[in-house]
Amino acid sequence: MKLNFSEPKIYTGGVLISEWSKLTKTEKELALSKDWFVYYSYRDPKTLKLKRQPYIKAGVNKLKTKRERIAFLKTMQRALFQLLQAGFNPYEDNSLLEAELFGEEKLKTASQNSFALSERTQKSAKQEKEVSEISIDKAFELGLKLKKRLMNKNSFTKYKSRIIRFSKWLKRKGFENQSIDTLNKKIIIEYLNEVLQDTSARNRNNTRTDISSLFQMLEDNELILENYVKKINVLKSIPKRNKTYTPKLQEDIYNYLEDNNKHLLLFIQFVSYNFLRPIEVCRLRVEDVDIIDKKLYVKAKNSPVKIKIIPEILLNQIPNLSKKDPKSFLFTQKEIGGIWNIDETNKRDHFTKRFKKVKEHFELGKEYGLYSFRHTFITKLYREIRQTMSPFESKSKLMLITGHTTMTALDKYLRDIDAELPEDYSSLIE
């Protein structure tokens, strides 16, 4: 049986009380300058949907400190919840309930302090700034529409898929046609636990991130009061990483491809020598390759267009492109420069499947892939640079080549691929 009300919640000026001690003095003052209140929703007798009720402040914002306000609001929250459980209905006359709870002598006082009778509810609704009432489906639909404008096609496809799966799960749980206010942190955690049981901690964390991103969009557009999903903890997970090739194995693969699949070899050389991600190679068009100026214009992961130099070792491998249509894709299934109008993820999958045959020839496991060549050559380059430069100088030079935007990001990447290894320490433990 569906409840006629949502559990009362506390709004604390747009900040998390659990992180109050981490806030700066300015952030605390800003939070205290805003209205704090208790809010809840009740099922509208006309629409049969949960509807946000007027915010309950009761003078709490006259209090100056966080400690005073939260103590006051928690008392109100508990009292309101008890009233709702006892049968309080903001759309009806609650005199009998109040008489039962407070007694005849206190009835007058209780009525004056009642959270809302019908007339008072209507009056307060005009005075309070209300969050727009919207169903879960409509809220998700709007959030996806806005997100589509902000994300690239590949990322949005995965994002949309996770949100749709969550939406279907909510419907199976009886939330169809319900207000977005019926959702809470506990419900999200229940769903994330199911994702964890069915898949992995990594997928559970990615799902949490996507749902939180959606709810942040809804908060920013004043469709919900707060994004409580970001309060949910992130689980520790083991990252999936492509293994680097040994120098001999990399050379053997190159020799094998030289004899059996030069087209795939050139694709891999773009990954290896220009440190591109496979999907970035798939995006390249003929016009992006400036042979004369030795420049490559790449649509990268985190920026619209990134300019890279084409090193001589790669430049010597690129065939003559002068007679190719500048708008044609650099790599197609079998030729350089042609029409290939399919999704870029399908293009990447095509080359991944072709490389799978190479892996089978060398009896390589799933830890090896096209991405492994990027790791392999960045590791090789870094170790060469380190022979004559300090770690900081080496990374500063490497950043210009790999395209990492911050030293922190590069540091993390190098640690993940074990690019930095110590010298032999045998003499220290003899």
N, C-alpha and C positions, 0 to 999 in steps of 0.2 A: 504493500500500500504506500502510495506517495505521500510524503509529508506536505502540509499546507504552508510550510515556512522553511526558510533557510536558517542555518545556525548563525546567530549574531556575530559580527566581526568588528574589529576595531581598526579605524583608519588613523594613522599617526603621522600625518603630514608628508606622506610619500617616502618615508625611510623605514628601514627594518630596525625595530627596537633591539633585536638581538645583536645588531652591529653598531649600537649607539656609541659605545666606547671607542670605536674606530673612526667616528666622524670628526671632522675638524670643528673648531668653535663656530666658524661661519655656517657650516652645514647644520649644526645643531640649532643655531639661532633661526636659520631659515625654516627649519622644520617646525619650530615652536611658534613661528609667526603665522603658520597656516592653521586652519580649523582642524581639530581632532574630534572624532565622534564615533558612535556605535551605529552600524547600519545592518539592515536585514531586508529580506524580501518575503512577501506573503502572497498566497495564491489569490488572484483577482477573481471574484465570483462571476464576473461577466465573461472574461476570456479564458478562465481556468488555467492561466499561466502565472508563474511567479512574477510579482511586480515589486520593484524597489520601493520601499517606504521612506518617508522623510527621515533625514539623519537626526539622531538623538544626541544633542550636545549637553543640555541641562547645565549650562554655565561652566563646563569643564575648561573652556579656553580662557577663563579668567585666572586659572592657575598658571603659575609661571615656570614650573619645572617639569621635566619629563617624569620624574618619580611620582609627583602629585597627580599628574594627568593620567598616567597609566593605571595607578591604583584606583582612581575614581572610575575610569572607564571599564576596568575589569569587574568592578562591583556592579556597574550598570549592565554589563554584558551578561553576567550570571543571573541577575534579577530578571532581565528581559527573557532570557532563555527559559527560566522557570515559569514565567507567566505564559509564554507560548506553549510550553508543554502542558500547562494547566488548562489551556483552551482559549487564551486571549486571541481575539480577532479584531484587527483594526477597522474592519468594515461593519462591525456590529456594535450594539450597546453592550458594554461589558459590566454593567452595574451589578448583576447577580454574582458574577465571578469575583468582583472586587469586594462585595459584601461577604462572600464566603471566605475570601483570603484575609481581609483586613478587619471584618466585623463592622457592625452598624456605626459605632462611634467614629471609626476612622474612614467610613465610606466617603464622606464629603472630601476629606483631605486626599484620599486615594484617587477619587475621581478627578480632582484638580491636577494631580500629578500623573495621571494615566498617560501612557505613551501616546495613545491616539484613539479617540472616538471618531466616528465618521466625519463630523463637522470639523474637528480639529485636524484631522488628517488632510482634508481638502485645503484648509487654510495654510497648514505648514507646507504642503506641497508647492504652493505658489511662492513661498518665502525661501525654500531651500533650493540650492543648486543641485539638480538631480543628474545622475548618470543615466544616459539613454538606455531604455529597456530594449533588449534585442535577444533573439533566440540564439542557441548555440550554432545552428546551421548558418544563419545570417552573419553571425560574428566571424565564423571560420571563413565563410565565403568572401567577406570584406577583407579579412586579414590576408588571404591568399591573393586576392586581386592587387592589394598594395605591395605585397612581397614580390609578386611577379615583375613589378616595375624596378625592383631593387637588386634582383639576382640574375645571374646568367642562366641560360636555358638548362644547362646540365645540372647545376646546383638546385634550381627550382624544381626540376622533375623529381629529384630525390626528396626534397623538402615537402612537396605536395603529396607525394606518396605516403610519407609518414603521417601527415596531418589527416589524410583521408582514412588511413587505417585506424587512427585514434577516434575519428568521428564515427566510424562503423562500430567500434567497440562500445562507444557511449550509447549508441542506439540499441545495441543488444542488452545493455544494462538498464534500459528503460528511460533514457534521457532524450528521446525523440520529442521534438517540438518544445523542449524546456528552455527556460531563460539561461543565458550564460552565467547568471548569478547562482545557479544551482550547483555549479562546479566549485570544488575547493581543493586544497592541497592533498587531502587524504585520498580523494578520487584519483588524482593524477598519480600519486604514489602507487595505488593499487594497479593502475594500468602499467606503469613502469616495471613493477615487480613481475607482471605477466610477460612483458617483453624480455626481461632478464632471464626468466625461466625457459622461454622458448628459443632465445638466441644467445646473446653474449653480453657481458658488461659493457663492451665497447658500443654495441648497437643500442643498449639501454641508455648510455650517456648521450649518444648522438640524438636519440629520440627526445630525451629531456631537453637538450639544447634547442631542437627545432620547435618543440611545444612552447618552451620559454620564450623563444623569439616571436612566436605568434602572439602569446599573451602580452608581451611587451608592446607589440604593435597595437593591441586592443587597449592597453592602458594609456598609451600615448594619444590615442584617439578618443579617450574618455568613455570607452564602452565597458570597462571594468575599473575598479578603484585601484587595484594593485596587481602586480605580477608576482603571485605567490609561488610560481613554479621555480623561480630563481633561488628560492630558499631551500629547495630540495638538493640534497648533497650529491656530489659526483662520485661514482664508485671507482675504485682503482682497477685499471684494466691493463692487460699486456698488449702493447701496440704491435700491429702487424707491420713487418718491415721486410723489404726485399733484400736479399743477401748480396753482398758484393762478389764479383768474380775474382778469382786468382789471376795473376798476370798470364799464366800459361793457358788457363781455361778461356780467358777472353781472346787470346791470340788464336787458339784452336777454333773457336766459334767464328771469328773473322775469316780465317782461311777456309773453313767449311762453306760459309756463305759466299765467299768470293767464287767458289766453284759451282755452287748450287742455286743461289738466290741473291743476285747482286741488287735487285730492287729492295729487298728487305734489308740488305746490308747498308744501303745508303740511308734508309729510314733510321736504322740504329746509329749510324754515324752522326746524324743530326742530334740524336739524344746524347751521344757520347761526347762529341766535340763542342757542341754549343750548349750542353747541359740543359736541354729542353725536356719537358715532360712529354710522354708519347702523345697526349691529346693536343699539346701545343704544336707538335709537328703536323698533326692532322689538320690543324686550322690554317696552315701556311698556304698562301697563294703564290703564283709565279711573281706577281708584282711586289711581294714582300722580300724577295731575294734581289738585292742590289749588288750585282757582280762587280761593277765598275768601282763603286765606293766601298765595297766589302762590308756591307751592312745588312742586317737581318731585322725585319720588323715583325715582332712577335706579339700576338694577343695573349698576354700572360694571365696567370691565375688571379693576381691581385691588382691588375692595372689594365686600362684599355689597350695600350700599345707600349711595348718595351723595345728599345733599340739595342741590338747586340752586334758586335763585330763578328765577321765570319773569319775564323782562323784559316791560315793558308792550308793546313792539313785537310780541312773540309772543302775549301774552295777548289782544290784540285780534283775533288771527287764529283763535283756538280756538273752535269752535262750542259750543253749549249741550250739556253732557254730563249734565245732571241726570236725564234719563230713561234713560240708558244703564246697563247692568249693570256695577257697579264692577269685577267680575272679568273683563270682556271686554277684549280687546286694543284699544288705542287706534287702531292702524292695521291694517286688513285690506286685501284686494285693492281694494275699491271704496268702502268706507264707513268712517266714524269710529265706533269702538265696536262690536265684533262678535266672533263666534267665528272663530278661524283657527288650528286645532290642527295646525300643521306645524312642522318644525324651524326655529329662528330663522335659521339660515344660508340656508335656502330662502326665507324671507321677505325677507332682505336681497337675495338674488339676484333675486327678483321685482322689487323696486324698481330694482335696477341695470339690469335688462333694459328696464324702462319708460323709464329715463333714457337708455338707449342710443339710443332714437328721437329724443330731444331733441338728443343729440350729433350724430346723423346730419343733423338739420335745420341745425345750425350748423357742420357739417363739422369736428367736433372729433376729435382723436386719442385714443389710449388713455391718454395722460398725464393726461387730465381724467376726473373721476368725481364721485360723490356726496361722497366724502371731501374733494374739492377745496374744497367750500363751507366746511368747518370750517377749513381752512388759510386761506382767503380772509378770513373774518370775524375770526379771531384776529389775523391780520396787520393788518387794518383797525383793530381795537380797540387793539392795542398801539401803533400809530403815532399814534393819537389821544391816548392817555394820555401818550406820550413828549413831546408838545408842551409839557406843563406840569410834568412830573416827571423826575427823574433815572432812569437805567436801572434801578437797584436798586429805587427806589420804584415804578416802572412794573411791574416783574416781580412785586413783592410784591403789588400790587393785582391783577394779571392772574392770579396763582395762585389767588386766591379765586374767580375767575370760571370759569377753564378746568378746574379740578379737578386740576391737576398737584400731586403730593404733595411734591415737592422742588424747590428752586431749580435744582439741577443738571439735573433732567429737563426743566424748562421752558426753561432755557438751550439745551440740546441741540435741543429741538423748534424753538425760534425760529431757531436757526442753520440747521436743516434746511430751513425754509420761507423763509429769507431775509427774516425780518420786520424785522430791523435793517439799514438801509442808510445809508451816509454821506451828508452833504450834498454839494452840488456843489463839487468841488475844482478847478475850472478856474483860479481865481485863483492857485492854488499851483503850477501848471505852465506859466503863461504865460511 
